[in-house]
Amino acid sequence: MARWFAEEIGNAGSRTHEYGLRAKRAVNAARDEIAAVVGASADDVVFTSGATESNNIALLGLAGYAEKHGRKHIISTAIEHKAVLEPLDVLAQRGFSVTLLKPDRSGAVRVENIRAALRADTLLVSVMHVNNETGVRQPLAEIASAIKDHDAYFHVDAAQGFGKNIEALRDPRIDLISVSSHKVYGPLGVGALVMRKRGFVRPPLQPLIYGGGQERGLRPGTLPVPLIVGFGVAAKMALNDADARRRRCEEIRREALAALESVGARLHGDPALTMPHVLNFSVEGVDSEALIVALKDIASVSNGSACTSQSYEPSHVLQAMGLSDDAIAGAVRLSWCHMTGPVNWPEIAQRIAAFK
């Protein structure tokens, strides 16, 4: 990335000189690397500022087509990230019918509920890959199978699972995939929307902003070449190292579970469905805010999504799962990665126990 910041300063949209051509080649190489993770074609990749923008383009960008064809029903879940729920609110204000399905206590939505919610005018099914608070994987393959004979588009917010849970996103029935670079340890400020063709036709998205023909006219603006190059390298590394990264995260998880079991922690989300790098738990009688303060010198933990950490509203995810108010008030999220060093789990357990 440093080379593309300091030396290679061409605009990938400039084709009349070598500086621009080199930049374009670098961007296209990154498209290949990102597409390879989800088994898509390089020309399916549209660069954005991150999964939030990708979600907005995927959801709001279909509105014109929906209104023209009288298909204004959308199915999603009550545990989606705000980057999905808030655009859906905008569509609801425009007269769309939005069905939000709740998960069961496992943290996953039931496929039969999605199947039952389908209507003739259903435009879109939007279900996240991995929940950002609980780490629970959603049943994407089963959902794809359930809607295979329906015309509805299938959108997946894959910010939390891209490059970590590989096969789930390779299902060709998934039409739209939103991803962020920093979730695979690339640079902040860049992401992508993967738009698969179905029957040689892409989803009929319209741009949200105007002012140039970049990214097939869907997302205008000069491409941030250094960020895109970094994203491509990060995606390639995530794919190549996926097994080793998973094993390291599983090792940390085993240590965490042993420590938390000793203090009677209650896990939120089915462990069999939870990614190996996330835990959401509560301990009876322990308030999450107090625990965050008590652990701040040895572990950076949270009690919700990073995007809503400035607020103290109860987690909409845990509420949708049907947890008690006390469990929600005490819920803490831990997450780590393959680069995480030794963790003092005995000390963490001791400090939790001190509250009991």
C-alpha positions in Angstrom: 0.0 0.0 0.0 2.8 2.4 0.8 4.1 2.2 -2.7 0.7 3.1 -4.1 0.4 6.0 -1.7 3.9 7.4 -2.4 5.1 6.3 -5.8 2.3 4.9 -8.0 -0.1 7.8 -7.9 -2.1 7.1 -11.1 -5.9 7.4 -11.3 -7.3 4.0 -12.3 -9.9 5.8 -14.4 -7.2 7.5 -16.6 -6.5 5.3 -19.6 -4.4 7.6 -21.7 -1.1 7.2 -19.9 0.9 4.5 -18.2 0.3 5.8 -14.7 -3.4 5.3 -15.0 -3.0 1.9 -16.7 -0.8 0.6 -14.0 -3.3 1.7 -11.4 -6.1 0.0 -13.3 -4.2 -3.2 -13.5 -3.6 -3.1 -9.8 -7.3 -2.5 -9.1 -8.3 -5.4 -11.4 -5.9 -7.7 -9.7 -7.6 -6.8 -6.4 -11.0 -7.6 -8.0 -9.6 -11.1 -8.9 -8.4 -11.6 -5.3 -11.7 -10.6 -3.7 -13.8 -12.5 -6.2 -11.8 -15.7 -5.5 -12.9 -15.7 -1.9 -16.6 -16.1 -2.8 -16.2 -17.9 -6.1 -17.4 -15.0 -8.2 -16.1 -13.3 -11.3 -13.8 -10.3 -11.1 -16.3 -8.2 -13.0 -18.9 -9.0 -10.3 -17.0 -6.8 -7.8 -18.0 -3.2 -7.3 -15.7 -1.3 -4.9 -17.4 0.8 -2.1 -16.3 2.5 1.1 -17.3 -0.6 3.1 -20.2 -3.0 3.9 -22.5 -0.2 5.1 -22.4 1.5 1.8 -22.7 -1.9 0.0 -25.8 -2.7 2.0 -27.4 0.6 1.2 -26.7 0.2 -2.6 -28.0 -3.4 -2.5 -31.2 -2.4 -0.6 -32.1 1.1 -1.8 -30.7 0.5 -5.3 -33.5 -2.0 -6.0 -36.2 0.4 -5.0 -36.8 1.8 -8.5 -37.1 -1.7 -10.1 -39.4 -2.8 -7.2 -41.8 0.2 -7.7 -41.9 -0.2 -11.4 -42.8 -3.9 -11.2 -45.0 -3.9 -8.1 -42.7 -6.1 -6.0 -42.4 -4.1 -2.8 -42.1 -6.9 -0.2 -38.8 -7.6 1.5 -37.9 -10.4 4.0 -35.1 -9.8 6.5 -34.3 -10.6 10.1 -34.6 -8.7 13.4 -31.0 -9.3 14.2 -29.4 -7.5 11.2 -26.8 -4.8 11.6 -28.2 -1.3 11.6 -26.6 -0.9 8.1 -29.4 -3.1 6.9 -32.2 -2.3 9.3 -32.1 1.5 8.8 -32.2 1.3 5.0 -35.2 -1.1 5.4 -36.8 1.6 7.6 -36.4 4.1 4.7 -38.0 1.7 2.3 -40.9 1.1 4.7 -41.5 4.8 4.8 -41.7 4.7 1.0 -44.5 2.2 1.1 -42.5 -1.1 1.1 -43.7 -4.0 3.2 -40.9 -5.3 5.3 -41.1 -8.7 7.2 -38.5 -9.0 10.0 -38.1 -12.6 11.2 -36.9 -13.3 14.7 -34.4 -16.0 15.5 -34.9 -18.8 18.0 -32.8 -19.1 21.1 -29.9 -20.5 19.0 -29.5 -17.1 17.5 -30.3 -18.4 14.0 -33.4 -17.7 11.9 -35.5 -20.7 10.9 -35.6 -21.5 7.2 -39.2 -22.6 7.3 -40.1 -19.1 8.6 -38.4 -17.5 5.5 -40.2 -20.0 3.2 -43.5 -19.2 4.9 -43.0 -15.4 4.5 -42.4 -15.6 0.7 -45.0 -13.9 -1.3 -45.6 -13.4 -5.0 -44.5 -9.7 -4.7 -41.3 -10.5 -2.6 -38.5 -8.6 -4.1 -35.6 -9.4 -1.8 -34.5 -11.7 1.0 -31.7 -10.1 3.0 -30.0 -12.2 5.7 -26.7 -11.7 7.3 -23.9 -14.2 7.1 -22.7 -14.1 10.7 -24.2 -12.0 13.5 -21.9 -9.3 14.7 -22.9 -9.6 18.3 -23.3 -13.3 18.9 -21.1 -14.8 16.1 -23.9 -17.1 15.1 -23.9 -18.2 11.5 -27.1 -18.0 9.6 -28.3 -20.9 7.4 -27.4 -19.4 4.0 -27.3 -22.7 2.1 -30.7 -23.7 3.4 -32.2 -20.3 2.6 -30.8 -20.4 -0.9 -32.4 -23.8 -1.4 -35.7 -22.6 0.0 -35.9 -19.7 -2.4 -34.4 -21.4 -5.5 -37.7 -21.4 -7.4 -38.6 -17.9 -6.4 -37.5 -14.7 -8.3 -36.6 -12.9 -5.2 -33.1 -11.5 -5.0 -30.9 -12.9 -2.2 -28.6 -10.4 -0.4 -26.1 -11.3 2.3 -24.4 -8.8 4.6 -21.1 -10.8 4.9 -19.1 -8.3 6.8 -18.4 -10.7 9.7 -17.9 -13.9 7.7 -16.1 -13.0 4.5 -12.8 -14.7 4.4 -13.6 -16.7 7.6 -16.5 -19.0 6.6 -15.6 -19.6 3.0 -18.0 -22.0 1.4 -21.2 -20.4 2.6 -20.8 -17.4 0.3 -20.0 -19.5 -2.8 -23.6 -20.5 -3.3 -24.5 -19.2 -6.8 -28.1 -18.4 -5.6 -26.7 -15.5 -3.5 -27.1 -12.5 -5.8 -25.5 -9.7 -3.6 -22.8 -9.9 -1.0 -21.6 -6.9 1.1 -18.1 -7.0 2.5 -15.6 -4.7 4.3 -11.8 -4.8 4.0 -11.0 -4.2 7.6 -12.9 -7.4 8.7 -10.1 -9.4 7.0 -7.4 -7.1 8.4 -7.1 -4.9 5.3 -7.3 -1.1 5.4 -10.3 0.8 6.8 -12.5 2.7 4.4 -12.9 0.3 1.5 -15.2 -2.6 0.8 -17.1 -4.2 -2.0 -20.5 -5.3 -3.2 -20.4 -8.5 -5.1 -23.1 -8.6 -7.8 -23.6 -12.1 -9.3 -25.3 -12.6 -12.6 -28.4 -14.8 -12.7 -29.1 -16.0 -16.2 -26.4 -13.6 -17.5 -28.3 -10.7 -16.0 -27.2 -8.7 -12.9 -29.5 -7.5 -10.2 -31.2 -4.2 -11.5 -29.5 -1.8 -9.1 -29.6 1.9 -9.6 -26.9 4.2 -8.1 -27.5 6.2 -5.0 -25.1 9.0 -5.9 -24.2 10.4 -9.3 -21.2 12.1 -10.9 -19.1 9.7 -12.9 -19.1 6.4 -14.7 -16.8 4.5 -12.3 -17.7 1.0 -11.2 -20.1 0.5 -14.1 -21.9 3.7 -13.2 -23.2 2.2 -9.9 -20.7 3.8 -7.6 -19.1 7.0 -9.1 -16.0 8.6 -7.7 -12.2 8.2 -8.0 -11.1 4.8 -6.8 -8.8 4.7 -3.8 -6.1 2.6 -5.4 -3.9 2.0 -2.3 -6.9 0.9 -0.2 -8.1 -1.4 -3.0 -4.7 -2.9 -3.4 -4.5 -3.5 0.4 -8.0 -5.1 0.4 -7.0 -7.4 -2.4 -3.9 -8.6 -0.6 -5.8 -9.1 2.6 -8.5 -11.1 0.8 -5.9 -13.3 -0.8 -4.2 -13.9 2.5 -7.5 -14.7 4.2 -8.3 -17.3 1.6 -4.8 -18.9 1.6 -4.6 -19.0 5.4 -8.2 -19.7 6.3 -7.5 -23.1 7.9 -4.6 -22.0 10.0 -6.4 -18.9 11.2 -9.5 -21.0 12.1 -7.3 -23.4 14.2 -5.7 -20.6 16.1 -9.1 -19.0 16.9 -10.5 -22.4 18.0 -7.5 -22.8 20.4 -8.3 -19.4 22.0 -12.0 -20.3 22.1 -11.2 -23.5 24.1 -9.2 -21.5 26.6 -12.0 -18.9 26.9 -14.7 -21.5 27.4 -12.8 -23.2 30.1 -12.3 -19.9 32.0 -15.9 -18.8 31.6 -17.3 -22.2 32.6 -15.5 -21.8 36.0 -17.6 -18.7 36.7 -20.9 -20.0 35.5 -21.1 -18.0 32.3 -24.2 -18.4 30.2 -23.5 -18.4 26.4 -25.8 -16.5 24.1 -26.1 -18.4 20.8 -25.8 -22.1 19.9 -22.0 -23.0 20.3 -22.4 -25.4 17.3 -23.4 -22.4 15.1 -21.0 -19.8 16.5 -17.9 -18.7 14.7 -14.6 -19.6 16.6 -13.6 -16.0 17.1 -16.6 -14.6 19.0 -18.3 -15.3 22.3 -21.3 -13.5 23.8 -22.1 -14.3 27.4 -23.5 -13.1 30.7 -22.9 -14.1 34.3 -25.8 -13.9 36.7 -25.5 -10.8 39.0 -22.7 -9.2 36.9 -23.5 -5.9 35.0 -21.8 -5.6 31.6 -20.7 -2.0 32.1 -19.0 -2.8 35.4 -17.3 -5.8 33.9 -16.0 -3.7 31.0 -14.4 -1.3 33.4 -13.0 -4.1 35.5 -11.3 -5.8 32.5 -10.1 -2.7 30.7 -6.4 -3.1 31.5 -6.2 -6.7 30.3 -9.0 -7.1 27.7 -10.9 -4.8 25.3 -14.5 -6.1 25.5 -17.8 -4.7 24.6 -21.5 -5.1 25.3 -22.9 -4.7 21.8 -22.0 -3.7 18.3 -19.0 -1.3 17.8 -21.3 0.8 15.7 -23.7 1.4 18.5 -21.2 1.5 21.4 -21.9 5.1 22.1 -25.4 4.3 23.1 -26.7 2.3 26.1 -29.7 0.9 24.4 -30.3 -2.8 25.0 -29.1 -5.1 22.3 -31.8 -5.5 19.6 -30.1 -8.8 18.7 -30.4 -10.3 22.2 -33.9 -8.9 22.6 -35.0 -10.6 19.3 -33.5 -13.9 20.7 -35.9 -13.6 23.6 -33.3 -13.2 26.4 -34.4 -11.8 29.8 -33.7 -8.2 30.6 -31.1 -9.3 33.2 -29.2 -11.5 30.7 -29.2 -8.6 28.2 -28.0 -6.1 30.8 -25.1 -8.4 31.7 -24.2 -9.5 28.2 -20.6 -9.1 27.1 -19.0 -9.8 23.8 -15.4 -11.1 23.4 -13.7 -11.5 20.1 -10.2 -12.2 18.9 -8.3 -13.3 15.8 -5.4 -15.4 14.6 -2.9 -12.7 15.6 -4.1 -12.5 19.2 -1.3 -13.3 21.6 -1.5 -15.1 24.9 -4.6 -14.1 27.0 -4.6 -14.1 30.8 -7.9 -16.1 31.1 -7.4 -17.0 34.7 -7.2 -13.3 35.6 -10.2 -12.6 33.6 -12.2 -15.4 35.3 -10.9 -14.1 38.7 -12.2 -10.6 38.1 -15.5 -11.9 36.9 -15.8 -14.0 40.0 -15.1 -11.0 42.2 -18.5 -9.6 41.2 -20.5 -12.7 42.2 
